[in-house]
């Protein structure tokens, strides 16, 4: 999808309200993603998670960009 590395701020602006699959990411001292390359994105979490199998040999992260929907359960 994205060929270039984007900052987390750029990702938040472009993909607000969507799930993203991020590769080639860098984190800060608190393990928060600072920048990365978006491989997949969409409003349907299952479709984004479905892309994980296509990229098994690289480190990946998934994130929801935006306010967490009220009908979503988050387990930490």
Buried (B, 14 or more C-beta within 10 A) or exposed (E): EBEEBBEBEBBBEBBEEBBBBBBBBEEEEEEEBEBBBBBBBBEEBEEBEEBEEEEEEEEBEBBBBEEEEEEEEEEE
